[in-house]
Amino acid sequence: RPDKVMRSFWRVAQEGAEEGGSSSTYFNPDEAGFKELEALVHVATVQLGQPLILVDADDLLADPAGVLEAWCTAVGLPWEAGITSWEACMPETWKKWPGWHDDAATSTGFAPRKPKSAATSAKAAKPDDPEEVTAAILEAQPIYDRLYEKRLRAAPKS
């Protein structure tokens, strides 16, 4: 979701500078890639005639086995239950962006996100968002909404 992406991008830029991990508070919302993702989806599906196989992160975290099984089916791979867990590690290439990959580096599998209050989980700009973040969220949200409707979904549980 654009609200999560842009706020995270902003937070990491600010924290990196505050904690001495970076000398910059660089924030370029275009690097989030929403426009490019939509363009790639158009090329793949319209120009190349390929089926869209798009996974939403919230769906994946809510039902890792179901979403990954649907993904394996969509791409023609056999399902293996072990793909939902791994050993924690911090790849060397991630170390140049302190704070950005910390959660991924310490994770050992997919897990549902911790519930947040309605105020912090709203899919919109918040009054205390910096102006750049608000503008980025508002620009990316329609793109996200169009793609979200086309996402791959896990089979209903019986």
Accessible surface in RSA format (square Angstrom, percent):
REM  Atomic radii and reference values for relative SASA: ProtOr
REM  Chains: A
REM  Algorithm: Lee & Richards
REM  Probe-radius: 1.40
REM  Slices: 20
REM RES _ NUM      All-atoms   Total-Side   Main-Chain    Non-polar    All polar
REM                ABS   REL    ABS   REL    ABS   REL    ABS   REL    ABS   REL
RES ARG A   1    42.23  17.7  22.28  11.4  19.96  47.5   2.63   3.6  39.61  24.0
RES PRO A   2     0.00   0.0   0.00   0.0   0.00   0.0   0.00   0.0   0.00   0.0
RES ASP A   3     0.73   0.5   0.73   0.7   0.00   0.0   0.00   0.0   0.73   0.7
RES LYS A   4    58.61  28.6  50.47  31.0   8.14  19.4  47.65  42.9  10.96  11.7
RES VAL A   5    54.08  35.6  49.09  44.4   4.99  12.0  53.76  46.7   0.32   0.9
RES MET A   6     3.46   1.8   3.46   2.3   0.00   0.0   3.46   2.9   0.00   0.0
RES ARG A   7    45.76  19.2  41.69  21.2   4.07   9.7  39.39  53.8   6.36   3.9
RES SER A   8    41.18  34.8  37.86  50.5   3.31   7.6  24.23  51.6  16.95  23.7
RES PHE A   9    26.76  13.4  26.76  16.6   0.01   0.0  26.76  16.2   0.01   0.0
RES TRP A  10    58.27  23.4  58.27  28.2   0.00   0.0  46.81  25.0  11.46  18.6
RES ARG A  11   108.34  45.5 104.65  53.3   3.69   8.8  54.57  74.6  53.77  32.6
RES VAL A  12    11.26   7.4   9.22   8.3   2.04   4.9   9.84   8.5   1.42   3.9
RES ALA A  13    13.24  12.2   2.82   4.4  10.42  23.7  12.72  17.9   0.52   1.4
RES GLN A  14    43.12  24.1  42.67  31.2   0.45   1.1  16.76  35.7  26.36  20.0
RES GLU A  15    59.36  34.1  59.36  44.9   0.00   0.0  18.59  36.0  40.77  33.3
RES GLY A  16     6.19   7.6   0.00   N/A   6.19   7.6   5.68  15.6   0.52   1.2
RES ALA A  17    34.51  31.7  16.29  25.1  18.22  41.5  16.72  23.5  17.80  47.1
RES GLU A  18   141.14  81.0 101.41  76.7  39.73  94.6  49.37  95.5  91.77  74.9
RES GLU A  19   139.54  80.1 103.16  78.0  36.38  86.6  47.12  91.1  92.42  75.5
RES GLY A  20    68.15  84.0   0.00   N/A  68.15  84.0  34.71  95.2  33.44  74.9
RES GLY A  21    35.72  44.1   0.00   N/A  35.72  44.1  16.96  46.5  18.76  42.0
RES SER A  22    42.45  35.9  28.08  37.5  14.37  33.1  25.35  54.0  17.10  24.0
RES SER A  23   127.14 107.4  79.93 106.7  47.20 108.7  57.25 121.9  69.88  97.9
RES SER A  24    50.97  43.1  42.60  56.8   8.37  19.3  37.58  80.0  13.39  18.8
RES THR A  25    71.24  50.7  59.63  60.5  11.61  27.7  26.45  35.5  44.79  67.7
RES TYR A  26   106.15  49.6  93.60  53.3  12.55  32.7  90.35  67.9  15.79  19.5
RES PHE A  27    31.30  15.7   5.98   3.7  25.31  65.9   5.98   3.6  25.31  72.4
RES ASN A  28    49.32  34.0  47.92  46.3   1.40   3.4   7.54  18.1  41.78  40.4
RES PRO A  29    40.66  29.6  36.68  33.4   3.98  14.5  37.01  30.6   3.65  22.7
RES ASP A  30    81.72  57.2  71.24  70.9  10.48  24.8  25.34  59.6  56.38  56.2
RES GLU A  31   107.56  61.8  72.80  55.1  34.77  82.8  38.30  74.1  69.27  56.6
RES ALA A  32    34.33  31.6   0.21   0.3  34.12  77.6   8.30  11.7  26.03  69.0
RES GLY A  33    20.72  25.6   0.00   N/A  20.72  25.6  16.59  45.5   4.13   9.3
RES PHE A  34    26.01  13.0  22.25  13.8   3.76   9.8  23.18  14.1   2.82   8.1
RES LYS A  35   102.72  50.1  95.30  58.5   7.42  17.7  64.11  57.7  38.61  41.1
RES GLU A  36    94.75  54.4  92.13  69.7   2.62   6.2  59.18 114.5  35.56  29.0
RES LEU A  37    69.82  38.9  68.18  48.8   1.64   4.1  69.32  48.7   0.49   1.3
RES GLU A  38    46.89  26.9  46.26  35.0   0.63   1.5  21.60  41.8  25.29  20.6
RES ALA A  39    56.44  51.9  47.93  74.0   8.51  19.4  55.30  77.9   1.14   3.0
RES LEU A  40   115.20  64.2 112.55  80.5   2.65   6.7 113.00  79.4   2.20   5.9
RES VAL A  41    13.59   8.9  11.68  10.6   1.90   4.6  13.54  11.8   0.05   0.1
RES HIS A  42    88.71  48.5  85.74  59.6   2.97   7.6  57.05  58.8  31.66  36.8
RES VAL A  43    57.28  37.7  57.28  51.9   0.00   0.0  57.28  49.8   0.00   0.0
RES ALA A  44    34.33  31.6  34.20  52.8   0.13   0.3  34.28  48.3   0.05   0.1
RES THR A  45    39.70  28.2  26.56  26.9  13.15  31.3  20.07  27.0  19.63  29.7
RES VAL A  46    99.60  65.5  74.60  67.5  25.00  60.2  79.25  68.9  20.35  55.2
RES GLN A  47   119.28  66.7  83.71  61.2  35.57  84.7  32.38  68.9  86.90  65.9
RES LEU A  48   116.40  64.8  95.00  68.0  21.40  53.8 100.17  70.3  16.23  43.7
RES GLY A  49    58.39  72.0   0.00   N/A  58.39  72.0  28.49  78.2  29.90  67.0
RES GLN A  50    99.21  55.5  94.41  69.0   4.81  11.4  24.02  51.1  75.19  57.0
RES PRO A  51   102.14  74.4  80.56  73.4  21.59  78.5  92.31  76.2   9.83  61.1
RES LEU A  52    49.33  27.5  24.20  17.3  25.14  63.2  25.39  17.8  23.95  64.4
RES ILE A  53    54.95  31.3  29.11  21.7  25.84  62.3  29.11  21.0  25.84  70.1
RES LEU A  54    33.07  18.4  32.14  23.0   0.93   2.3  33.03  23.2   0.04   0.1
RES VAL A  55    49.95  32.9  24.97  22.6  24.98  60.2  24.97  21.7  24.98  67.8
RES ASP A  56    16.22  11.4  11.08  11.0   5.14  12.1   7.45  17.5   8.78   8.8
RES ALA A  57    55.23  50.8  48.10  74.2   7.13  16.2  50.39  71.0   4.83  12.8
RES ASP A  58    41.79  29.3  36.72  36.5   5.07  12.0  26.45  62.2  15.34  15.3
RES ASP A  59    31.14  21.8  27.23  27.1   3.92   9.3  11.44  26.9  19.71  19.7
RES LEU A  60    29.24  16.3  29.24  20.9   0.00   0.0  29.24  20.5   0.00   0.0
RES LEU A  61    34.89  19.4  34.89  25.0   0.00   0.0  34.89  24.5   0.00   0.0
RES ALA A  62    76.32  70.2  48.26  74.5  28.06  63.8  50.87  71.6  25.45  67.4
RES ASP A  63    26.81  18.8  25.13  25.0   1.68   4.0  17.01  40.0   9.80   9.8
RES PRO A  64    25.08  18.3  25.08  22.9   0.00   0.0  25.08  20.7   0.00   0.0
RES ALA A  65    47.89  44.0  47.17  72.8   0.73   1.6  47.23  66.5   0.66   1.8
RES GLY A  66    17.00  21.0   0.00   N/A  17.00  21.0  14.71  40.4   2.30   5.1
RES VAL A  67     2.52   1.7   2.46   2.2   0.05   0.1   2.52   2.2   0.00   0.0
RES LEU A  68    25.34  14.1  25.34  18.1   0.00   0.0  25.34  17.8   0.00   0.0
RES GLU A  69    82.88  47.6  82.85  62.7   0.03   0.1  14.84  28.7  68.04  55.6
RES ALA A  70    19.00  17.5   9.00  13.9  10.00  22.7  16.48  23.2   2.52   6.7
RES TRP A  71    87.09  34.9  87.09  42.2   0.00   0.0  70.10  37.4  16.99  27.6
RES CYS A  72     4.96   3.7   4.96   5.5   0.00   0.0   0.63   1.6   4.33   4.7
RES THR A  73   105.63  75.1  86.62  87.8  19.01  45.3  70.40  94.6  35.23  53.3
RES ALA A  74    45.29  41.6  11.92  18.4  33.37  75.9  23.36  32.9  21.93  58.1
RES VAL A  75    58.67  38.6  26.79  24.3  31.87  76.8  34.42  29.9  24.25  65.8
RES GLY A  76    65.36  80.6   0.00   N/A  65.36  80.6  35.34  97.0  30.02  67.2
RES LEU A  77    94.85  52.8  85.77  61.4   9.08  22.8  87.15  61.2   7.69  20.7
RES PRO A  78   101.23  73.8  83.03  75.7  18.20  66.2  94.39  77.9   6.84  42.5
RES TRP A  79    79.77  32.0  53.85  26.1  25.92  60.9  38.62  20.6  41.15  66.8
RES GLU A  80   107.48  61.7 102.41  77.5   5.07  12.1  33.51  64.8  73.97  60.4
RES ALA A  81    74.36  68.4  61.32  94.6  13.04  29.7  61.72  86.9  12.65  33.5
RES GLY A  82    56.27  69.4   0.00   N/A  56.27  69.4  40.17 110.2  16.09  36.0
RES ILE A  83    71.13  40.5  54.54  40.6  16.59  40.0  61.31  44.1   9.82  26.6
RES THR A  84    33.40  23.8  29.17  29.6   4.24  10.1   8.02  10.8  25.39  38.4
RES SER A  85    67.87  57.4  55.26  73.8  12.61  29.1  28.20  60.1  39.67  55.6
RES TRP A  86   102.36  41.1  81.54  39.5  20.82  48.9  90.45  48.2  11.91  19.3
RES GLU A  87   155.71  89.4 142.67 107.9  13.04  31.0  56.43 109.1  99.28  81.1
RES ALA A  88    51.11  47.0  26.80  41.4  24.31  55.3  27.42  38.6  23.69  62.7
RES CYS A  89    82.57  62.5  68.23  76.1  14.34  33.7  40.33 102.2  42.24  45.5
RES MET A  90    73.39  38.0  53.42  35.4  19.97  47.5  53.62  45.6  19.77  26.2
RES PRO A  91    49.43  36.0  38.18  34.8  11.25  40.9  49.43  40.8   0.00   0.0
RES GLU A  92   130.17  74.7 116.39  88.1  13.78  32.8  63.42 122.7  66.75  54.5
RES THR A  93   105.76  75.2  92.56  93.8  13.20  31.5  87.40 117.4  18.36  27.8
RES TRP A  94    72.11  28.9  70.45  34.1   1.66   3.9  50.48  26.9  21.63  35.1
RES LYS A  95   111.18  54.2  92.41  56.7  18.77  44.7  55.48  49.9  55.70  59.3
RES LYS A  96   158.09  77.1 128.52  78.9  29.57  70.4  82.74  74.5  75.35  80.3
RES TRP A  97   125.54  50.4 123.75  59.9   1.79   4.2 114.20  60.9  11.34  18.4
RES PRO A  98    61.21  44.6  48.11  43.9  13.09  47.6  56.95  47.0   4.26  26.4
RES GLY A  99    28.10  34.7   0.00   N/A  28.10  34.7  16.95  46.5  11.16  25.0
RES TRP A 100   104.26  41.8  80.51  39.0  23.75  55.8  54.90  29.3  49.36  80.1
RES HIS A 101    41.70  22.8  39.36  27.4   2.34   6.0  24.64  25.4  17.06  19.9
RES ASP A 102    67.34  47.2  65.69  65.4   1.65   3.9  26.28  61.9  41.06  40.9
RES ASP A 103   125.67  88.0 118.11 117.6   7.56  17.9  39.63  93.3  86.03  85.8
RES ALA A 104    51.76  47.6  36.62  56.5  15.15  34.5  42.60  60.0   9.16  24.3
RES ALA A 105     6.25   5.7   3.01   4.6   3.24   7.4   3.06   4.3   3.18   8.4
RES THR A 106   103.39  73.5  85.12  86.3  18.26  43.5  69.35  93.2  34.04  51.5
RES SER A 107    31.13  26.3  22.80  30.4   8.33  19.2  27.55  58.7   3.58   5.0
RES THR A 108    83.80  59.6  77.03  78.1   6.77  16.1  42.97  57.7  40.83  61.7
RES GLY A 109    21.59  26.6   0.00   N/A  21.59  26.6  10.07  27.6  11.52  25.8
RES PHE A 110    59.33  29.7  35.91  22.2  23.41  60.9  37.39  22.7  21.93  62.8
RES ALA A 111    59.48  54.7  52.11  80.4   7.37  16.8  52.68  74.2   6.80  18.0
RES PRO A 112    95.58  69.7  81.05  73.9  14.53  52.8  81.68  67.4  13.90  86.4
RES ARG A 113   113.50  47.7  89.76  45.8  23.74  56.5  51.12  69.9  62.38  37.8
RES LYS A 114   175.24  85.5 165.17 101.3  10.07  24.0 110.76  99.7  64.48  68.7
RES PRO A 115   133.95  97.6 101.77  92.8  32.18 117.0 112.95  93.3  21.00 130.5
RES LYS A 116   142.21  69.4 112.03  68.7  30.18  71.9  65.45  58.9  76.76  81.8
RES SER A 117    68.85  58.2  49.61  66.2  19.24  44.3  55.55 118.3  13.30  18.6
RES ALA A 118    88.10  81.0  69.24 106.9  18.86  42.9  74.97 105.6  13.13  34.8
RES ALA A 119    74.13  68.2  57.84  89.3  16.28  37.0  69.22  97.5   4.90  13.0
RES THR A 120    66.94  47.6  55.01  55.8  11.93  28.4  53.06  71.3  13.88  21.0
RES SER A 121    44.61  37.7  36.15  48.2   8.46  19.5  22.86  48.7  21.74  30.5
RES ALA A 122    42.36  38.9  32.69  50.4   9.67  22.0  42.33  59.6   0.02   0.1
RES LYS A 123   109.12  53.2  90.27  55.4  18.85  44.9  53.80  48.4  55.32  58.9
RES ALA A 124    47.02  43.2  45.45  70.1   1.58   3.6  47.02  66.2   0.00   0.0
RES ALA A 125    31.63  29.1  10.88  16.8  20.75  47.2  10.99  15.5  20.63  54.7
RES LYS A 126    48.53  23.7  43.66  26.8   4.87  11.6  19.81  17.8  28.73  30.6
RES PRO A 127   145.36 105.9 105.26  95.9  40.11 145.8 119.45  98.6  25.91 161.0
RES ASP A 128   117.14  82.1  85.16  84.8  31.97  75.6  49.66 116.9  67.48  67.3
RES ASP A 129    19.43  13.6   6.77   6.7  12.66  29.9   0.74   1.7  18.69  18.6
RES PRO A 130    42.40  30.9  30.30  27.6  12.10  44.0  42.40  35.0   0.00   0.0
RES GLU A 131   150.31  86.3 138.03 104.4  12.28  29.2  55.14 106.7  95.17  77.7
RES GLU A 132    89.23  51.2  82.64  62.5   6.59  15.7  43.75  84.6  45.48  37.1
RES VAL A 133     0.69   0.5   0.69   0.6   0.00   0.0   0.69   0.6   0.00   0.0
RES THR A 134    36.01  25.6  36.01  36.5   0.00   0.0  31.25  42.0   4.76   7.2
RES ALA A 135    58.83  54.1  49.79  76.8   9.03  20.5  55.55  78.2   3.28   8.7
RES ALA A 136     5.42   5.0   0.01   0.0   5.41  12.3   4.41   6.2   1.01   2.7
RES ILE A 137     1.17   0.7   1.17   0.9   0.00   0.0   1.17   0.8   0.00   0.0
RES LEU A 138   109.73  61.1  97.84  70.0  11.90  29.9  98.47  69.2  11.27  30.3
RES GLU A 139    93.44  53.6  78.36  59.3  15.08  35.9  43.86  84.8  49.58  40.5
RES ALA A 140     5.10   4.7   4.30   6.6   0.79   1.8   5.10   7.2   0.00   0.0
RES GLN A 141    27.32  15.3  27.32  20.0   0.00   0.0  24.43  52.0   2.88   2.2
RES PRO A 142    63.53  46.3  58.48  53.3   5.04  18.3  62.97  52.0   0.55   3.4
RES ILE A 143    14.36   8.2  14.36  10.7   0.00   0.0  14.36  10.3   0.00   0.0
RES TYR A 144    22.46  10.5  22.26  12.7   0.19   0.5  21.03  15.8   1.42   1.8
RES ASP A 145    69.23  48.5  66.71  66.4   2.51   5.9  28.02  65.9  41.21  41.1
RES ARG A 146   115.98  48.7 108.75  55.4   7.22  17.2  67.77  92.6  48.20  29.2
RES LEU A 147     7.33   4.1   7.33   5.2   0.00   0.0   7.33   5.2   0.00   0.0
RES TYR A 148    58.01  27.1  54.07  30.8   3.94  10.3  31.41  23.6  26.60  32.8
RES GLU A 149   120.70  69.3 104.23  78.9  16.47  39.2  43.49  84.1  77.21  63.0
RES LYS A 150   122.30  59.7 102.16  62.7  20.14  47.9  66.44  59.8  55.86  59.5
RES ARG A 151    39.06  16.4  28.71  14.6  10.36  24.7   0.98   1.3  38.09  23.1
RES LEU A 152    33.59  18.7  28.60  20.5   4.99  12.5  33.39  23.5   0.20   0.5
RES ARG A 153   127.82  53.7 110.61  56.4  17.22  41.0  51.49  70.4  76.34  46.3
RES ALA A 154    27.79  25.6  10.04  15.5  17.75  40.4  10.04  14.1  17.75  47.0
RES ALA A 155    76.37  70.2  60.71  93.7  15.65  35.6  66.36  93.5  10.00  26.5
RES PRO A 156   130.41  95.0 102.83  93.7  27.58 100.3 113.86  94.0  16.54 102.8
RES LYS A 157   164.51  80.3 128.70  79.0  35.80  85.2  92.43  83.2  72.07  76.8
RES SER A 158   162.14 137.0  84.97 113.4  77.17 177.8  81.77 174.1  80.37 112.6
END  Absolute sums over single chains surface
CHAIN  1 A    10469.0       8279.9       2189.1       6539.3       3929.7
END  Absolute sums over all chains
TOTAL         10469.0       8279.9       2189.1       6539.3       3929.7
